[in-house]
Amino acid sequence: MRIEAVPLIVGALLALLGLGLLADAWIPEDVAPFRERRRRPRTERSLGGEAMIGLGVLCLAGAIVSRDSWDYVNVAIIAGAVFLLIGVWMNRRYLRDRFVNRGALRRDEEGRTQGHEKDAPPPPKPRIR
């Protein structure tokens, strides 16, 4: 394999990733309704933001594939960076939930939650007779 083929392979893989993101954003989801088992509802992603990220990845893939032979490489890189930033901004709540959410709370032997007291139910009031 020649070294000149590496940008073509990397660019093709990035283009496939970008097309996958665009397809995920534009193809309607036909998911059967399911019962939510989480304590908090899931954060919805912005489909427009996901499409912007896909367009940004496609712009950057085009810049990598073209190397220095294309006159608009700088325009493609700037447009790709702008699309990526806009897409990340539109999906900031979804991305924050994906990175920050630690999963289920731990419980002790008696079934009480530990850690986040704001999510825990209030303790039962003592009965006075």
C-alpha positions as CSV (number, residue, x, y, z in Angstrom):
1,M,0.0,0.0,0.0
2,R,1.3,3.4,-0.9
3,I,1.3,6.2,1.6
4,E,-0.8,8.4,-0.7
5,A,-3.7,6.1,-0.2
6,V,-4.0,6.7,3.6
7,P,-5.8,10.1,3.2
8,L,-8.2,8.4,0.8
9,I,-9.0,5.6,3.2
10,V,-9.4,7.9,6.2
11,G,-11.6,10.3,4.2
12,A,-13.8,7.5,2.9
13,L,-14.3,6.2,6.5
14,L,-15.1,9.8,7.7
15,A,-17.6,10.2,4.8
16,L,-19.3,6.9,5.8
17,L,-19.6,8.2,9.4
18,G,-21.0,11.5,8.1
19,L,-23.5,9.7,5.9
20,G,-24.5,7.5,8.8
21,L,-25.2,10.5,11.0
22,L,-27.2,12.2,8.2
23,A,-29.2,9.0,7.7
24,D,-29.9,8.7,11.4
25,A,-31.1,12.3,11.6
26,W,-33.3,12.2,8.5
27,I,-34.8,8.7,8.5
28,P,-37.9,8.6,10.8
29,E,-37.6,6.3,13.8
30,D,-40.2,3.5,13.8
31,V,-39.6,2.4,17.4
32,A,-42.3,0.5,19.2
33,P,-43.4,2.2,22.4
34,F,-41.7,0.9,25.4
35,R,-42.1,1.3,29.1
36,E,-39.6,3.8,30.5
37,R,-37.7,2.2,33.4
38,R,-35.5,5.1,34.2
39,R,-36.1,7.5,37.1
40,R,-35.7,10.5,34.9
41,P,-36.9,10.8,31.3
42,R,-34.3,10.5,28.6
43,T,-33.0,13.6,27.0
44,E,-34.1,13.9,23.4
45,R,-31.5,14.7,20.8
46,S,-31.9,17.5,18.3
47,L,-32.2,15.9,14.8
48,G,-31.2,19.1,13.2
49,G,-28.1,19.3,15.3
50,E,-27.2,15.7,14.4
51,A,-27.6,16.5,10.8
52,M,-25.3,19.5,11.2
53,I,-22.7,17.3,12.8
54,G,-23.1,14.9,9.9
55,L,-22.6,17.7,7.4
56,G,-19.5,18.9,9.3
57,V,-18.0,15.5,9.2
58,L,-18.7,15.2,5.4
59,C,-17.0,18.6,4.8
60,L,-13.9,17.5,6.8
61,A,-13.9,14.2,4.9
62,G,-14.0,16.0,1.6
63,A,-11.1,18.2,2.7
64,I,-9.0,15.1,3.7
65,V,-9.7,13.3,0.5
66,S,-8.9,16.2,-1.7
67,R,-5.6,16.9,0.0
68,D,-4.1,20.1,-1.4
69,S,-5.3,19.7,-5.0
70,W,-8.7,21.3,-4.4
71,D,-9.0,25.1,-4.3
72,Y,-11.7,25.1,-1.7
73,V,-10.0,23.0,1.1
74,N,-9.9,26.0,3.5
75,V,-13.6,26.8,2.9
76,A,-14.5,23.1,3.5
77,I,-12.6,23.0,6.7
78,I,-14.1,26.3,8.0
79,A,-17.6,25.2,7.0
80,G,-17.1,21.8,8.6
81,A,-15.9,23.3,11.8
82,V,-18.9,25.7,11.9
83,F,-21.3,22.9,11.2
84,L,-19.7,20.8,14.0
85,L,-19.9,23.6,16.5
86,I,-23.6,24.4,15.6
87,G,-24.5,20.7,15.9
88,V,-22.8,20.3,19.2
89,W,-24.5,23.5,20.5
90,M,-27.9,22.2,19.4
91,N,-27.3,18.9,21.2
92,R,-25.6,20.3,24.3
93,R,-28.2,18.9,26.7
94,Y,-28.2,15.5,25.1
95,L,-24.3,15.3,25.1
96,R,-24.1,16.6,28.7
97,D,-26.5,13.9,29.8
98,R,-24.5,11.2,27.9
99,F,-21.2,12.3,29.5
100,V,-22.3,13.4,33.0
101,N,-25.1,10.8,33.9
102,R,-23.6,8.2,36.2
103,G,-26.3,5.7,35.9
104,A,-28.4,4.1,38.7
105,L,-28.1,5.3,42.2
106,R,-26.6,2.9,44.7
107,R,-28.9,1.5,47.4
108,D,-28.0,0.2,50.9
109,E,-29.3,-3.0,52.5
110,E,-32.5,-1.3,53.7
111,G,-33.4,-0.1,50.2
112,R,-32.6,3.6,50.8
113,T,-30.8,5.5,48.1
114,Q,-27.4,6.9,48.7
115,G,-25.7,9.8,47.1
116,H,-28.2,12.3,45.5
117,E,-30.6,13.2,48.3
118,K,-32.6,15.5,46.0
119,D,-33.7,12.4,43.9
120,A,-34.5,10.3,46.9
121,P,-38.0,10.2,48.3
122,P,-38.5,12.0,51.7
123,P,-38.1,9.8,54.8
124,P,-41.3,8.6,56.3
125,K,-42.7,10.7,59.1
126,P,-42.7,9.0,62.5
127,R,-46.1,8.1,63.8
128,I,-46.9,9.6,67.2
129,R,-49.6,7.7,69.2
